[in-house]
Amino acid sequence: MRKRAEWMVPSDEQILELIREHGNLTPSAIAAFGGPVRQHASTRAGVLVEYGLLQQVHRGLYGITDKGLKFLDEKLDASELDPVE
């Protein structure tokens, strides 16, 4: 079972899964693949970048990090993550 942090919302896992499956995505692409609506995906992607689970590859384009993959593979407890500066 994945160990989520208090700052996470259910759509965070969906966003991470979609980016793992499809590669780098924009919030619009996340929505098109069945994820949350663009605006919510954009907001949540920013939070996931802040905690190191995603990286901003280019303006508005997000990719998953090693930490993100470890979280999805149940090898990382997200509650132990601190915001990246």
N, CA, C and O atoms as a Tinker XYZ file with bonds, in Angstrom:
   340  protein
     1  N      0.847000   -1.180000    0.000000    73     2
     2  CA     0.000000    0.000000    0.000000    64     1     3
     3  C      0.896000    1.250000    0.000000    63     2     4     5
     4  O      1.871000    1.326000    0.748000    81     3
     5  N      0.558000    2.197000   -0.828000    73     3     6
     6  CA     1.321000    3.442000   -0.898000    64     5     7
     7  C      1.111000    4.272000    0.356000    63     6     8     9
     8  O      0.014000    4.335000    0.911000    81     7
     9  N      2.200000    4.909000    0.789000    73     7    10
    10  CA     2.132000    5.748000    1.983000    64     9    11
    11  C      2.080000    7.206000    1.554000    63    10    12    13
    12  O      3.092000    7.807000    1.195000    81    11
    13  N      0.867000    7.758000    1.600000    73    11    14
    14  CA     0.651000    9.145000    1.189000    64    13    15
    15  C      0.937000   10.094000    2.333000    63    14    16    17
    16  O      0.945000    9.716000    3.504000    81    15
    17  N      1.173000   11.349000    1.951000    73    15    18
    18  CA     1.383000   12.415000    2.922000    64    17    19
    19  C      0.076000   13.176000    3.120000    63    18    20    21
    20  O     -0.828000   13.095000    2.288000    81    19
    21  N     -0.018000   13.912000    4.221000    73    19    22
    22  CA    -1.223000   14.693000    4.507000    64    21    23
    23  C     -1.484000   15.747000    3.445000    63    22    24    25
    24  O     -2.640000   16.095000    3.203000    81    23
    25  N     -0.440000   16.266000    2.804000    73    23    26
    26  CA    -0.595000   17.313000    1.797000    64    25    27
    27  C     -1.098000   16.761000    0.462000    63    26    28    29
    28  O     -1.454000   17.529000   -0.432000    81    27
    29  N     -1.129000   15.445000    0.328000    73    27    30
    30  CA    -1.546000   14.836000   -0.944000    64    29    31
    31  C     -3.069000   14.730000   -1.036000    63    30    32    33
    32  O     -3.770000   14.632000   -0.028000    81    31
    33  N     -3.555000   14.754000   -2.280000    73    31    34
    34  CA    -4.971000   14.518000   -2.577000    64    33    35
    35  C     -5.041000   13.307000   -3.507000    63    34    36    37
    36  O     -4.045000   12.969000   -4.146000    81    35
    37  N     -6.204000   12.645000   -3.595000    73    35    38
    38  CA    -6.302000   11.431000   -4.411000    64    37    39
    39  C     -5.840000   11.592000   -5.864000    63    38    40    41
    40  O     -5.280000   10.656000   -6.436000    81    39
    41  N     -6.060000   12.735000   -6.453000    73    39    42
    42  CA    -5.666000   12.910000   -7.853000    64    41    43
    43  C     -4.150000   12.937000   -8.049000    63    42    44    45
    44  O     -3.677000   12.756000   -9.171000    81    43
    45  N     -3.385000   13.158000   -6.988000    73    43    46
    46  CA    -1.926000   13.169000   -7.120000    64    45    47
    47  C     -1.411000   11.828000   -7.636000    63    46    48    49
    48  O     -0.551000   11.790000   -8.515000    81    47
    49  N     -1.926000   10.746000   -7.101000    73    47    50
    50  CA    -1.500000    9.422000   -7.550000    64    49    51
    51  C     -1.885000    9.195000   -9.010000    63    50    52    53
    52  O     -1.121000    8.602000   -9.773000    81    51
    53  N     -3.056000    9.662000   -9.391000    73    51    54
    54  CA    -3.501000    9.514000  -10.776000    64    53    55
    55  C     -2.575000   10.280000  -11.723000    63    54    56    57
    56  O     -2.218000    9.772000  -12.786000    81    55
    57  N     -2.189000   11.485000  -11.346000    73    55    58
    58  CA    -1.277000   12.292000  -12.158000    64    57    59
    59  C      0.066000   11.576000  -12.300000    63    58    60    61
    60  O      0.608000   11.475000  -13.401000    81    59
    61  N      0.594000   11.086000  -11.193000    73    59    62
    62  CA     1.867000   10.367000  -11.240000    64    61    63
    63  C      1.775000    9.124000  -12.118000    63    62    64    65
    64  O      2.680000    8.854000  -12.908000    81    63
    65  N      0.696000    8.370000  -11.985000    73    63    66
    66  CA     0.500000    7.160000  -12.798000    64    65    67
    67  C      0.438000    7.492000  -14.294000    63    66    68    69
    68  O      1.048000    6.804000  -15.112000    81    67
    69  N     -0.298000    8.544000  -14.640000    73    67    70
    70  CA    -0.414000    8.918000  -16.053000    64    69    71
    71  C      0.928000    9.339000  -16.636000    63    70    72    73
    72  O      1.246000    8.991000  -17.773000    81    71
    73  N      1.711000   10.079000  -15.877000    73    71    74
    74  CA     3.015000   10.512000  -16.378000    64    73    75
    75  C      3.966000    9.325000  -16.468000    63    74    76    77
    76  O      4.775000    9.253000  -17.393000    81    75
    77  N      3.880000    8.399000  -15.527000    73    75    78
    78  CA     4.713000    7.189000  -15.632000    64    77    79
    79  C      4.336000    6.393000  -16.882000    63    78    80    81
    80  O      5.207000    5.883000  -17.586000    81    79
    81  N      3.055000    6.292000  -17.147000    73    79    82
    82  CA     2.577000    5.491000  -18.287000    64    81    83
    83  C      2.853000    6.153000  -19.630000    63    82    84    85
    84  O      3.241000    5.474000  -20.580000    81    83
    85  N      2.661000    7.462000  -19.726000    73    83    86
    86  CA     2.717000    8.145000  -21.023000    64    85    87
    87  C      3.968000    8.989000  -21.241000    63    86    88    89
    88  O      4.189000    9.473000  -22.352000    81    87
    89  N      4.781000    9.176000  -20.226000    73    87    90
    90  CA     5.952000   10.037000  -20.355000    64    89    91
    91  C      5.592000   11.463000  -19.966000    63    90    92    93
    92  O      4.520000   11.710000  -19.413000    81    91
    93  N      6.479000   12.394000  -20.253000    73    91    94
    94  CA     6.264000   13.794000  -19.876000    64    93    95
    95  C      4.927000   14.297000  -20.419000    63    94    96    97
    96  O      4.593000   14.067000  -21.582000    81    95
    97  N      4.170000   14.984000  -19.569000    73    95    98
    98  CA     2.841000   15.470000  -19.958000    64    97    99
    99  C      2.618000   16.903000  -19.493000    63    98   100   101
   100  O      3.212000   17.359000  -18.516000    81    99
   101  N      1.753000   17.595000  -20.212000    73    99   102
   102  CA     1.249000   18.899000  -19.801000    64   101   103
   103  C     -0.037000   18.674000  -19.005000    63   102   104   105
   104  O     -0.619000   17.592000  -19.087000    81   103
   105  N     -0.491000   19.656000  -18.244000    73   103   106
   106  CA    -1.780000   19.508000  -17.557000    64   105   107
   107  C     -2.935000   19.216000  -18.519000    63   106   108   109
   108  O     -3.845000   18.461000  -18.176000    81   107
   109  N     -2.908000   19.802000  -19.711000    73   107   110
   110  CA    -3.963000   19.517000  -20.700000    64   109   111
   111  C     -3.931000   18.058000  -21.125000    63   110   112   113
   112  O     -4.979000   17.430000  -21.277000    81   111
   113  N     -2.733000   17.517000  -21.318000    73   111   114
   114  CA    -2.604000   16.108000  -21.705000    64   113   115
   115  C     -3.040000   15.194000  -20.557000    63   114   116   117
   116  O     -3.657000   14.154000  -20.791000    81   115
   117  N     -2.726000   15.575000  -19.335000    73   115   118
   118  CA    -3.159000   14.793000  -18.173000    64   117   119
   119  C     -4.682000   14.696000  -18.175000    63   118   120   121
   120  O     -5.240000   13.618000  -17.972000    81   119
   121  N     -5.348000   15.818000  -18.405000    73   119   122
   122  CA    -6.815000   15.829000  -18.471000    64   121   123
   123  C     -7.317000   14.980000  -19.640000    63   122   124   125
   124  O     -8.299000   14.251000  -19.501000    81   123
   125  N     -6.651000   15.072000  -20.779000    73   123   126
   126  CA    -7.070000   14.325000  -21.969000    64   125   127
   127  C     -6.939000   12.812000  -21.769000    63   126   128   129
   128  O     -7.702000   12.042000  -22.352000    81   127
   129  N     -5.981000   12.387000  -20.954000    73   127   130
   130  CA    -5.793000   10.961000  -20.675000    64   129   131
   131  C     -6.683000   10.475000  -19.538000    63   130   132   133
   132  O     -6.516000    9.352000  -19.062000    81   131
   133  N     -7.634000   11.309000  -19.092000    73   131   134
   134  CA    -8.590000   10.879000  -18.077000    64   133   135
   135  C     -8.264000   11.327000  -16.672000    63   134   136   137
   136  O     -8.918000   10.905000  -15.717000    81   135
   137  N     -7.259000   12.180000  -16.531000    73   135   138
   138  CA    -6.904000   12.705000  -15.216000    64   137   139
   139  C     -7.792000   13.873000  -14.846000    63   138   140   141
   140  O     -8.806000   14.125000  -15.496000    81   139
   141  N     -7.410000   14.579000  -13.806000    73   139   142
   142  CA    -8.206000   15.742000  -13.389000    64   141   143
   143  C     -8.183000   16.849000  -14.446000    63   142   144   145
   144  O     -7.330000   16.851000  -15.334000    81   143
   145  N     -9.108000   17.768000  -14.344000    73   143   146
   146  CA    -9.180000   18.875000  -15.302000    64   145   147
   147  C     -7.870000   19.651000  -15.307000    63   146   148   149
   148  O     -7.125000   19.629000  -14.327000    81   147
   149  N     -7.592000   20.334000  -16.407000    73   147   150
   150  CA    -6.314000   21.000000  -16.633000    64   149   151
   151  C     -5.881000   21.882000  -15.475000    63   150   152   153
   152  O     -4.742000   21.784000  -15.017000    81   151
   153  N     -6.767000   22.740000  -14.996000    73   151   154
   154  CA    -6.395000   23.683000  -13.944000    64   153   155
   155  C     -5.989000   22.956000  -12.659000    63   154   156   157
   156  O     -4.997000   23.311000  -12.024000    81   155
   157  N     -6.759000   21.945000  -12.288000    73   155   158
   158  CA    -6.426000   21.170000  -11.084000    64   157   159
   159  C     -5.123000   20.403000  -11.296000    63   158   160   161
   160  O     -4.285000   20.346000  -10.395000    81   159
   161  N     -4.946000   19.815000  -12.473000    73   159   162
   162  CA    -3.714000   19.080000  -12.773000    64   161   163
   163  C     -2.509000   20.005000  -12.695000    63   162   164   165
   164  O     -1.455000   19.612000  -12.194000    81   163
   165  N     -2.656000   21.220000  -13.185000    73   163   166
   166  CA    -1.568000   22.192000  -13.144000    64   165   167
   167  C     -1.206000   22.549000  -11.701000    63   166   168   169
   168  O     -0.030000   22.593000  -11.340000    81   167
   169  N     -2.214000   22.800000  -10.891000    73   167   170
   170  CA    -1.987000   23.138000   -9.485000    64   169   171
   171  C     -1.308000   21.988000   -8.754000    63   170   172   173
   172  O     -0.331000   22.194000   -8.033000    81   171
   173  N     -1.819000   20.792000   -8.939000    73   171   174
   174  CA    -1.272000   19.633000   -8.234000    64   173   175
   175  C      0.120000   19.277000   -8.745000    63   174   176   177
   176  O      0.971000   18.854000   -7.962000    81   175
   177  N      0.366000   19.439000  -10.038000    73   175   178
   178  CA     1.710000   19.177000  -10.568000    64   177   179
   179  C      2.718000   20.094000   -9.893000    63   178   180   181
   180  O      3.828000   19.669000   -9.573000    81   179
   181  N      2.343000   21.344000   -9.676000    73   179   182
   182  CA     3.225000   22.272000   -8.982000    64   181   183
   183  C      3.554000   21.808000   -7.574000    63   182   184   185
   184  O      4.691000   21.946000   -7.123000    81   183
   185  N      2.574000   21.261000   -6.880000    73   183   186
   186  CA     2.799000   20.743000   -5.529000    64   185   187
   187  C      3.703000   19.511000   -5.590000    63   186   188   189
   188  O      4.600000   19.357000   -4.760000    81   187
   189  N      3.474000   18.646000   -6.556000    73   187   190
   190  CA     4.295000   17.441000   -6.696000    64   189   191
   191  C      5.740000   17.790000   -7.046000    63   190   192   193
   192  O      6.665000   17.091000   -6.632000    81   191
   193  N      5.937000   18.857000   -7.799000    73   191   194
   194  CA     7.290000   19.354000   -8.068000    64   193   195
   195  C      7.907000   19.856000   -6.764000    63   194   196   197
   196  O      9.071000   19.581000   -6.475000    81   195
   197  N      7.127000   20.587000   -5.988000    73   195   198
   198  CA     7.612000   21.148000   -4.726000    64   197   199
   199  C      8.149000   20.063000   -3.790000    63   198   200   201
   200  O      9.099000   20.303000   -3.045000    81   199
   201  N      7.552000   18.887000   -3.826000    73   199   202
   202  CA     7.973000   17.785000   -2.958000    64   201   203
   203  C      8.880000   16.771000   -3.661000    63   202   204   205
   204  O      9.223000   15.741000   -3.081000    81   203
   205  N      9.268000   17.055000   -4.900000    73   203   206
   206  CA    10.244000   16.228000   -5.590000    64   205   207
   207  C      9.726000   14.972000   -6.257000    63   206   208   209
   208  O     10.518000   14.125000   -6.669000    81   207
   209  N      8.397000   14.828000   -6.374000    73   207   210
   210  CA     7.846000   13.646000   -7.043000    64   209   211
   211  C      7.742000   13.838000   -8.552000    63   210   212   213
   212  O      7.757000   12.867000   -9.309000    81   211
   213  N      7.639000   15.081000   -8.983000    73   211   214
   214  CA     7.678000   15.439000  -10.403000    64   213   215
   215  C      8.771000   16.473000  -10.601000    63   214   216   217
   216  O      9.233000   17.101000   -9.648000    81   215
   217  N      9.178000   16.640000  -11.852000    73   215   218
   218  CA    10.083000   17.721000  -12.219000    64   217   219
   219  C      9.466000   18.482000  -13.379000    63   218   220   221
   220  O      8.768000   17.911000  -14.217000    81   219
   221  N      9.731000   19.761000  -13.412000    73   219   222
   222  CA     9.259000   20.564000  -14.531000    64   221   223
   223  C     10.333000   20.479000  -15.610000    63   222   224   225
   224  O     11.426000   21.026000  -15.465000    81   223
   225  N     10.002000   19.785000  -16.690000    73   223   226
   226  CA    10.935000   19.559000  -17.782000    64   225   227
   227  C     11.071000   20.822000  -18.621000    63   226   228   229
   228  O     12.160000   21.176000  -19.070000    81   227
   229  N      9.968000   21.476000  -18.818000    73   227   230
   230  CA     9.878000   22.723000  -19.579000    64   229   231
   231  C      8.641000   23.425000  -19.056000    63   230   232   233
   232  O      7.831000   22.814000  -18.359000    81   231
   233  N      8.487000   24.678000  -19.378000    73   231   234
   234  CA     7.308000   25.398000  -18.885000    64   233   235
   235  C      6.026000   24.638000  -19.241000    63   234   236   237
   236  O      5.706000   24.452000  -20.415000    81   235
   237  N      5.306000   24.208000  -18.215000    73   235   238
   238  CA     4.044000   23.503000  -18.415000    64   237   239
   239  C      4.176000   22.038000  -18.794000    63   238   240   241
   240  O      3.180000   21.402000  -19.138000    81   239
   241  N      5.391000   21.486000  -18.738000    73   239   242
   242  CA     5.618000   20.083000  -19.095000    64   241   243
   243  C      6.275000   19.392000  -17.905000    63   242   244   245
   244  O      7.299000   19.850000  -17.397000    81   243
   245  N      5.681000   18.295000  -17.471000    73   243   246
   246  CA     6.124000   17.632000  -16.252000    64   245   247
   247  C      6.541000   16.188000  -16.514000    63   246   248   249
   248  O      5.942000   15.484000  -17.326000    81   247
   249  N      7.587000   15.769000  -15.801000    73   247   250
   250  CA     8.069000   14.398000  -15.857000    64   249   251
   251  C      8.193000   13.846000  -14.453000    63   250   252   253
   252  O      8.308000   14.600000  -13.486000    81   251
   253  N      8.171000   12.543000  -14.344000    73   251   254
   254  CA     8.246000   11.900000  -13.032000    64   253   255
   255  C      9.716000   11.743000  -12.628000    63   254   256   257
   256  O     10.584000   11.510000  -13.470000    81   255
   257  N      9.971000   11.873000  -11.351000    73   255   258
   258  CA    11.326000   11.729000  -10.816000    64   257   259
   259  C     11.513000   10.315000  -10.254000    63   258   260   261
   260  O     10.571000    9.526000  -10.186000    81   259
   261  N     12.749000   10.021000   -9.856000    73   259   262
   262  CA    13.011000    8.738000   -9.200000    64   261   263
   263  C     12.188000    8.613000   -7.920000    63   262   264   265
   264  O     11.684000    7.535000   -7.604000    81   263
   265  N     12.054000    9.713000   -7.190000    73   263   266
   266  CA    11.227000    9.689000   -5.971000    64   265   267
   267  C      9.771000    9.375000   -6.319000    63   266   268   269
   268  O      9.110000    8.613000   -5.613000    81   267
   269  N      9.278000    9.960000   -7.403000    73   267   270
   270  CA     7.916000    9.690000   -7.838000    64   269   271
   271  C      7.713000    8.227000   -8.178000    63   270   272   273
   272  O      6.695000    7.632000   -7.822000    81   271
   273  N      8.683000    7.648000   -8.869000    73   271   274
   274  CA     8.606000    6.224000   -9.217000    64   273   275
   275  C      8.655000    5.353000   -7.965000    63   274   276   277
   276  O      7.911000    4.379000   -7.845000    81   275
   277  N      9.532000    5.709000   -7.041000    73   275   278
   278  CA     9.624000    4.937000   -5.794000    64   277   279
   279  C      8.316000    5.016000   -5.009000    63   278   280   281
   280  O      7.880000    4.022000   -4.428000    81   279
   281  N      7.690000    6.195000   -4.990000    73   279   282
   282  CA     6.398000    6.320000   -4.306000    64   281   283
   283  C      5.366000    5.392000   -4.950000    63   282   284   285
   284  O      4.660000    4.668000   -4.248000    81   283
   285  N      5.275000    5.412000   -6.282000    73   283   286
   286  CA     4.300000    4.570000   -6.972000    64   285   287
   287  C      4.581000    3.084000   -6.746000    63   286   288   289
   288  O      3.657000    2.272000   -6.701000    81   287
   289  N      5.861000    2.735000   -6.603000    73   287   290
   290  CA     6.252000    1.335000   -6.392000    64   289   291
   291  C      6.246000    0.941000   -4.912000    63   290   292   293
   292  O      6.734000   -0.129000   -4.548000    81   291
   293  N      5.688000    1.816000   -4.057000    73   291   294
   294  CA     5.545000    1.573000   -2.623000    64   293   295
   295  C      6.890000    1.440000   -1.912000    63   294   296   297
   296  O      7.004000    0.714000   -0.925000    81   295
   297  N      7.900000    2.138000   -2.410000    73   295   298
   298  CA     9.232000    2.092000   -1.802000    64   297   299
   299  C      9.603000    3.413000   -1.141000    63   298   300   301
   300  O     10.728000    3.579000   -0.671000    81   299
   301  N      8.657000    4.354000   -1.102000    73   299   302
   302  CA     8.904000    5.666000   -0.528000    64   301   303
   303  C      7.658000    6.128000    0.214000    63   302   304   305
   304  O      6.547000    6.070000   -0.311000    81   303
   305  N      7.861000    6.583000    1.434000    73   303   306
   306  CA     6.776000    7.133000    2.253000    64   305   307
   307  C      6.735000    8.636000    1.986000    63   306   308   309
   308  O      7.635000    9.362000    2.408000    81   307
   309  N      5.709000    9.107000    1.297000    73   307   310
   310  CA     5.618000   10.524000    0.923000    64   309   311
   311  C      5.516000   11.439000    2.141000    63   310   312   313
   312  O      5.844000   12.622000    2.049000    81   311
   313  N      5.072000   10.915000    3.270000    73   311   314
   314  CA     4.966000   11.755000    4.472000    64   313   315
   315  C      6.337000   12.158000    5.001000    63   314   316   317
   316  O      6.432000   13.065000    5.828000    81   315
   317  N      7.389000   11.509000    4.547000    73   315   318
   318  CA     8.742000   11.824000    4.981000    64   317   319
   319  C      9.402000   12.885000    4.094000    63   318   320   321
   320  O     10.513000   13.329000    4.384000    81   319
   321  N      8.730000   13.291000    3.024000    73   319   322
   322  CA     9.299000   14.280000    2.098000    64   321   323
   323  C      9.124000   15.690000    2.632000    63   322   324   325
   324  O      8.083000   16.045000    3.184000    81   323
   325  N     10.161000   16.474000    2.456000    73   323   326
   326  CA    10.107000   17.896000    2.768000    64   325   327
   327  C     10.078000   18.657000    1.450000    63   326   328   329
   328  O     10.572000   18.155000    0.441000    81   327
   329  N      9.507000   19.862000    1.441000    73   327   330
   330  CA     9.508000   20.645000    0.208000    64   329   331
   331  C     10.940000   20.906000   -0.268000    63   330   332   333
   332  O     11.831000   21.188000    0.534000    81   331
   333  N     11.145000   20.807000   -1.577000    73   331   334
   334  CA    12.440000   21.073000   -2.191000    64   333   335
   335  C     12.512000   22.570000   -2.457000    63   334   336   337
   336  O     11.543000   23.169000   -2.923000    81   335
   337  N     13.644000   23.165000   -2.165000    73   335   338
   338  CA    13.771000   24.613000   -2.374000    64   337   339
   339  C     14.374000   24.926000   -3.706000    63   338   340
   340  O     14.552000   26.097000   -4.044000    81   339
